[in-house]
């Protein structure tokens, strides 16, 4: 795993969700629908953490009045 990618993802995710425990749980346990239902940690371990960085960057750069939220799987996928 590339050193520092999880830290970079966490720093970006904290700009969206300030709760560190929630960000850690998201990184370790939340499958990302737009990235093949893999977790951030799985992607980082497979050398694909930059895909998560790009996803979060896109979220942070979206125009609009609503605050961005960390990507979540559909409710049915979590059951």
C-alpha positions in Angstrom: 0.0 0.0 0.0 1.3 3.4 -0.9 2.4 5.3 2.2 0.2 8.2 3.1 -2.8 7.6 0.8 -5.1 6.7 3.7 -4.0 9.7 5.6 -4.6 11.9 2.5 -8.1 10.4 2.1 -8.8 10.9 5.8 -7.7 14.6 5.6 -10.0 15.2 2.6 -12.9 13.2 4.2 -12.6 15.3 7.4 -13.4 18.4 5.2 -16.7 16.7 4.5 -17.4 14.9 7.8 -15.7 16.4 10.9 -16.3 13.4 13.1 -13.0 11.4 13.1 -14.7 8.2 14.2 -17.2 8.4 11.4 -14.5 9.0 8.9 -12.5 6.0 10.2 -15.6 3.8 10.0 -16.2 5.1 6.4 -12.7 4.3 5.3 -12.7 0.8 6.8 -16.2 -0.4 6.3 -18.2 1.6 3.7 -18.3 0.1 0.2 -18.2 2.8 -2.5 -20.8 2.3 -5.2 -19.0 4.3 -7.9 -15.8 2.4 -7.2 -16.9 -1.2 -7.5 -18.4 -1.5 -4.0 -14.9 -1.7 -2.5 -14.0 0.2 0.7 -11.5 3.0 0.7 -9.1 0.8 2.6 -9.4 -2.0 0.1 -8.8 0.4 -2.8 -5.7 1.8 -1.0 -4.4 -1.7 -0.3 -4.7 -2.4 -4.1 -2.9 0.8 -5.1 -6.1 2.5 -6.2 -6.4 5.1 -3.4 -6.0 8.0 -5.9 -9.5 7.0 -7.2 -10.9 7.8 -3.8 -9.0 11.1 -3.7 -10.5 12.0 -7.1 -14.0 11.1 -5.9 -13.7 13.2 -2.7 -12.2 16.1 -4.7 -15.1 16.0 -7.1 -17.5 16.1 -4.1 -15.7 19.1 -2.6 -15.7 21.0 -5.9 -19.4 20.5 -6.6 -21.2 23.8 -6.8 -24.4 24.3 -4.8 -25.8 25.3 -1.5 -25.8 21.9 0.1 -22.8 20.5 2.0 -21.2 17.4 0.4 -21.6 14.1 2.1 -19.3 11.1 2.1 -20.5 8.5 -0.5 -22.6 5.7 0.9 -23.9 2.5 -0.6 -27.6 2.1 -1.3 -29.5 0.9 1.7 -30.2 -2.5 0.0 -26.5 -3.1 -0.5 -25.8 -2.7 3.3 -28.4 -5.3 4.3 
